[in-house]
């Protein structure tokens, strides 16, 4: 065991190597256990105290999710009081490397279902992870929540470590985020006979906008904020981040709608988005590669590198009606057409 875990970093549990046998011996809880719900409510309060919370909307969203009222609303929807249910045991979560807060939502799902959780957080440094793990460590000091705190082990290690092999061989459920390639690599590590995987394969989203209706909207800023939250909080890496925008309607309506859309989004980008040079270059390169492979794709004018929007016309039939539309893609917002 010591050899398998010698190169991992524990970012909670006082920094000590977890006693896997002891963790495995922790009795599972019932789903939506009262102590778990109270723990998450305190976690929400602890996060709200952080002075940098307003700089990280994804952490603020996680904090909002953990509120007691919100968790109780989920309990009301899913709690089956006629059956006795318990957690599976130990869940090994492998969080995606490109979405900083995903590990926390995965952890909450494991806690609410009554399980003990070993969570591999991204090996990259993210302030969001530091903020959330700091709050978890602060709550761990309170003996009132010791039974929940001991069910949380946050680990960090690189891909050359044997830790994935070890945790896989000792868990009851393995949750694999990160797409097809990650799933394929992780599955080289065997599970116990009764254990199983929950996997999240590659997914891509697109956004479809009726240009005429959009032009009639009175609150374009609200739509831009929603698009920003879906796309930029995770720098277009989340499954919900559109890789394609399809404008439905006449060429005239689409042209007017796109102009309004990009202008209202740009105002938000100026205030809230900080694009890294390497990220802008990678996305622009990806866009250029798509342009070489796609007919009639052209780059629209833009003010700077906050986004690069491309345009391609198409004609399609919907329920027998001819719809002339436009596809917009962007090197910073989308990288595929």
Phi and psi in degrees as a GROMACS rama.xvg file:
@    title "Ramachandran Plot"
@    xaxis  label "Phi"
@    yaxis  label "Psi"
@TYPE xy
-60.3432  -37.7522  UNK-2
-66.9539  -38.3573  UNK-3
-68.2277  -30.2742  UNK-4
-109.56  10.2564  UNK-5
-67.2456  -24.0712  UNK-6
-107.99  20.3959  UNK-7
-99.1723  154.983  UNK-8
-111.992  125.038  UNK-9
-94.203  121.411  UNK-10
-102.641  7.34835  UNK-11
-143.916  -161.053  UNK-12
56.006  34.9228  UNK-13
59.0742  21.759  UNK-14
75.4105  10.2571  UNK-15
-94.3737  153.139  UNK-16
-65.0861  126.627  UNK-17
-67.9061  141.842  UNK-18
-83.2297  96.2428  UNK-19
-60.5718  -40.7944  UNK-20
-62.0255  -38.5046  UNK-21
-69.019  -40.9461  UNK-22
-62.0786  -43.4419  UNK-23
-64.0824  -23.9708  UNK-24
-83.7407  -4.012  UNK-25
-70.8294  125.789  UNK-26
-68.9077  136.553  UNK-27
-68.0943  158.495  UNK-28
-107.099  169.013  UNK-29
-76.8176  152.45  UNK-30
-59.622  144.637  UNK-31
55.9225  42.3926  UNK-32
-58.9662  140.982  UNK-33
-58.4543  -41.7423  UNK-34
-64.5591  -36.2193  UNK-35
-66.2706  -43.5104  UNK-36
-62.2825  -42.4451  UNK-37
-65.3341  -39.1975  UNK-38
-59.6477  -47.3071  UNK-39
-65.5667  -33.815  UNK-40
-65.5407  -41.6391  UNK-41
-67.0188  -36.9738  UNK-42
-60.1708  -42.1636  UNK-43
-60.1152  -45.2858  UNK-44
-64.006  -40.0513  UNK-45
-64.9427  -41.1853  UNK-46
-65.878  -37.4878  UNK-47
-64.9778  -18.9948  UNK-48
-78.6147  -18.6264  UNK-49
-67.1572  130.771  UNK-50
-66.5632  -19.5027  UNK-51
-99.7749  6.39992  UNK-52
-56.7762  -40.9106  UNK-53
-65.1713  -17.6852  UNK-54
-84.448  -9.20383  UNK-55
-130.725  86.7529  UNK-56
-59.676  -28.4288  UNK-57
-69.1524  -36.0013  UNK-58
-70.4983  -39.2225  UNK-59
-61.2738  -39.8894  UNK-60
-65.6049  -39.6056  UNK-61
-64.2907  -43.1508  UNK-62
-59.8243  -43.3851  UNK-63
-62.9311  -38.1846  UNK-64
-63.5548  -35.2807  UNK-65
-78.4599  -3.71335  UNK-66
-57.2158  145.562  UNK-67
-58.2355  -42.3089  UNK-68
-60.659  -39.3225  UNK-69
-68.9228  -44.7588  UNK-70
-63.4404  -39.6832  UNK-71
-64.2697  -31.0095  UNK-72
-67.3929  -34.9408  UNK-73
-69.8072  -39.1189  UNK-74
-60.8783  -40.944  UNK-75
-62.6015  -31.9319  UNK-76
-79.1592  -36.3572  UNK-77
-115.044  -12.7934  UNK-78
-71.4498  124.004  UNK-79
-107.533  96.9681  UNK-80
-75.3399  -11.3628  UNK-81
-83.8644  -7.885  UNK-82
-124.501  149.451  UNK-83
-92.5072  119.926  UNK-84
-126.005  144.636  UNK-85
-135.552  158.816  UNK-86
-63.9318  161.167  UNK-87
-72.0157  -30.4159  UNK-88
138.561  -111.341  UNK-89
-103.539  124.83  UNK-90
-107.918  129.728  UNK-91
-103.553  111.436  UNK-92
-98.3557  129.583  UNK-93
-112.657  100.25  UNK-94
-78.114  153.099  UNK-95
-67.9482  150.913  UNK-96
-82.185  -11.9988  UNK-97
-111.552  2.45437  UNK-98
-125.217  100.247  UNK-99
-56.1003  -37.5604  UNK-100
-96.694  -4.55987  UNK-101
-56.986  -38.6303  UNK-102
-57.4241  -34.882  UNK-103
-71.3793  -41.8737  UNK-104
-65.4587  -38.7166  UNK-105
-63.8635  -42.2406  UNK-106
-59.2056  -45.5262  UNK-107
-61.2372  -40.5024  UNK-108
-61.1305  -40.3108  UNK-109
-66.4634  -41.166  UNK-110
-65.9617  -46.7377  UNK-111
-65.715  -24.487  UNK-112
-89.3413  5.51474  UNK-113
89.885  21.4041  UNK-114
-108.422  162.063  UNK-115
-89.3991  142.778  UNK-116
-129.191  125.128  UNK-117
-107.238  116.284  UNK-118
-117.722  118.471  UNK-119
-85.5648  111.099  UNK-120
-87.5558  163.673  UNK-121
-55.8965  141.691  UNK-122
-75.0704  -19.0984  UNK-123
-68.7234  156.43  UNK-124
-86.8571  123.451  UNK-125
-130.222  131.145  UNK-126
-61.2762  -34.1632  UNK-127
-58.163  -41.658  UNK-128
-64.9512  -40.8182  UNK-129
-62.0617  -42.1241  UNK-130
-64.1616  -46.5097  UNK-131
-70.7507  -43.817  UNK-132
-66.0403  -33.3067  UNK-133
-62.8617  -41.9249  UNK-134
-65.3173  -40.3814  UNK-135
-62.946  -42.0724  UNK-136
-66.915  -34.4187  UNK-137
-66.0385  -42.9911  UNK-138
-67.4436  -30.9309  UNK-139
-62.1502  -19.9562  UNK-140
-73.4122  -17.757  UNK-141
-89.1768  113.599  UNK-142
-59.894  -19.3694  UNK-143
-61.4649  -28.0089  UNK-144
-112.215  18.99  UNK-145
-60.9635  -35.9485  UNK-146
-66.6978  -30.3517  UNK-147
-84.5975  -41.6485  UNK-148
-58.5515  -37.3162  UNK-149
-71.3784  -11.2637  UNK-150
-90.9344  8.78808  UNK-151
-122.842  118.501  UNK-152
-128.625  113.847  UNK-153
-102.395  122.216  UNK-154
-124.626  155.307  UNK-155
-138.297  130.922  UNK-156
-161.628  163.48  UNK-157
-90.2903  175.082  UNK-158
-71.0862  -14.0483  UNK-159
-85.0928  -4.69611  UNK-160
-74.2755  154.497  UNK-161
-88.7007  4.17824  UNK-162
-63.0187  -40.1621  UNK-163
-59.9769  -41.0661  UNK-164
-61.0552  -44.2516  UNK-165
-68.5069  -48.979  UNK-166
-62.955  -37.2351  UNK-167
-62.8065  -39.4193  UNK-168
-74.7395  -9.57692  UNK-169
-117.752  -1.54771  UNK-170
-95.5888  163.753  UNK-171
-96.3967  -29.5425  UNK-172
-140.13  139.207  UNK-173
-118.847  123.581  UNK-174
-106.09  120.198  UNK-175
-114.57  112.668  UNK-176
-99.2774  166.375  UNK-177
113.387  -5.20518  UNK-178
103.122  179.631  UNK-179
-58.3105  -46.569  UNK-180
-65.2777  -41.9094  UNK-181
-62.3878  -43.8828  UNK-182
-58.7963  -45.4304  UNK-183
-60.5305  -43.6854  UNK-184
-68.5215  -43.9597  UNK-185
-65.7677  -34.6269  UNK-186
-69.2763  -4.91421  UNK-187
-70.3076  -14.4494  UNK-188
-98.8555  118.812  UNK-189
-72.9537  146.884  UNK-190
-97.7905  168.081  UNK-191
-67.628  161.969  UNK-192
-58.1302  -37.233  UNK-193
-92.8068  -3.8805  UNK-194
-84.1015  163.608  UNK-195
-150.532  166.701  UNK-196
-103.135  145.468  UNK-197
-116.156  119.463  UNK-198
-120.085  150.673  UNK-199
-123.204  96.5682  UNK-200
-78.198  178.963  UNK-201
-58.5421  134.3  UNK-202
-139.699  145.426  UNK-203
-132.979  139.335  UNK-204
-112.823  156.383  UNK-205
-135.184  161.546  UNK-206
-118.456  126.51  UNK-207
-113.933  124.414  UNK-208
-125.66  127.883  UNK-209
-78.6769  111.229  UNK-210
-61.3432  -42.8762  UNK-211
-63.427  -45.5785  UNK-212
-65.239  -38.1503  UNK-213
-61.393  -40.869  UNK-214
-64.3247  -20.5262  UNK-215
-89.38  -9.9704  UNK-216
-65.8192  138.452  UNK-217
-92.8502  -22.9719  UNK-218
-116.862  74.9222  UNK-219
-69.2937  -27.2416  UNK-220
-64.6957  -36.3108  UNK-221
-63.9959  -42.096  UNK-222
-65.2293  -42.2574  UNK-223
-63.0856  -39.8072  UNK-224
-63.5503  -42.5591  UNK-225
-62.4053  -41.3544  UNK-226
-65.3895  -41.0782  UNK-227
-59.2068  -46.3714  UNK-228
-62.5689  -40.9662  UNK-229
-69.626  -30.2972  UNK-230
-106.156  -48.303  UNK-231
-91.9994  -21.6485  UNK-232
-61.1024  -31.3827  UNK-233
-113.9  18.1988  UNK-234
50.6094  42.1546  UNK-235
66.5933  21.9309  UNK-236
-97.4131  -15.2247  UNK-237
-77.2552  156.674  UNK-238
-60.9937  -29.3476  UNK-239
-84.1064  -2.13483  UNK-240
-80.2765  120.592  UNK-241
-63.249  132.734  UNK-242
-99.9827  -1.47884  UNK-243
-154.853  135.576  UNK-244
-116.054  123.341  UNK-245
-110.743  122.612  UNK-246
-99.5943  121.269  UNK-247
-100.872  129.807  UNK-248
140.532  -170.674  UNK-249
-71.0153  161.07  UNK-250
-61.4183  -37.78  UNK-251
-65.9144  -47.4209  UNK-252
-62.495  -42.3482  UNK-253
-64.0066  -40.8947  UNK-254
-61.8268  -45.0725  UNK-255
-66.5071  -42.3991  UNK-256
-64.8208  -43.7015  UNK-257
-62.2271  -41.0546  UNK-258
-60.2465  -46.0661  UNK-259
-64.8905  -42.2021  UNK-260
-62.3749  -51.9714  UNK-261
-66.3283  -34.2019  UNK-262
-67.3982  -43.4693  UNK-263
-69.5116  -36.6174  UNK-264
-67.4972  -39.7709  UNK-265
-60.3136  -37.1825  UNK-266
-61.4482  -35.5836  UNK-267
-73.5061  -40.7331  UNK-268
-59.416  -40.4295  UNK-269
-59.8246  -35.189  UNK-270
-87.3316  -33.6401  UNK-271
-120.945  -9.84187  UNK-272
-113.113  128.829  UNK-273
-117.151  98.6948  UNK-274
-83.0576  132.675  UNK-275
-80.415  146.424  UNK-276
-56.9431  -44.362  UNK-277
-65.1069  -35.5588  UNK-278
-68.052  -44.5052  UNK-279
-61.6795  -41.4222  UNK-280
-66.9736  -43.0524  UNK-281
-62.6754  -40.9872  UNK-282
-73.4192  -36.8358  UNK-283
-66.3589  -38.0419  UNK-284
-63.752  -42.5099  UNK-285
-62.5197  -39.7801  UNK-286
-62.8966  -43.5813  UNK-287
-63.9275  -38.1541  UNK-288
-61.7518  -40.9735  UNK-289
-65.4559  -38.0924  UNK-290
-63.0298  -35.3983  UNK-291
-70.2226  -24.6589  UNK-292
-99.872  -5.9211  UNK-293
-123.625  132.017  UNK-294
-72.288  141.005  UNK-295
62.9812  24.3726  UNK-296
-92.3811  124.216  UNK-297
-128.131  156.44  UNK-298
-91.9093  125.129  UNK-299
-80.2588  155.185  UNK-300
-67.529  142.538  UNK-301
-145.813  165.285  UNK-302
-80.0236  -31.3709  UNK-303
-160.317  -157.782  UNK-304
-92.9837  11.5203  UNK-305
-66.6572  -28.8119  UNK-306
-156.536  156.372  UNK-307
-130.469  108.898  UNK-308
-101.152  130.676  UNK-309
-105.695  166.789  UNK-310
-142.693  137.803  UNK-311
-146.943  132.378  UNK-312
-85.0444  150.693  UNK-313
-149.538  160.482  UNK-314
-127.253  135.916  UNK-315
-142.575  163.893  UNK-316
-114.944  129.191  UNK-317
-125.822  116.314  UNK-318
52.4183  39.4328  UNK-319
81.4951  -0.780012  UNK-320
-104.023  130.837  UNK-321
-74.3203  123.223  UNK-322
-117.289  117.042  UNK-323
-95.9155  124.669  UNK-324
-138.368  -172.499  UNK-325
-135.132  144.283  UNK-326
-105.008  130.579  UNK-327
-115.88  132.893  UNK-328
-129.366  162.631  UNK-329
-144.285  140.169  UNK-330
-65.5241  -29.4243  UNK-331
-97.5992  -23.4123  UNK-332
-104.868  -40.4274  UNK-333
-136.405  153.483  UNK-334
-130.578  16.0616  UNK-335
-147.496  151.961  UNK-336
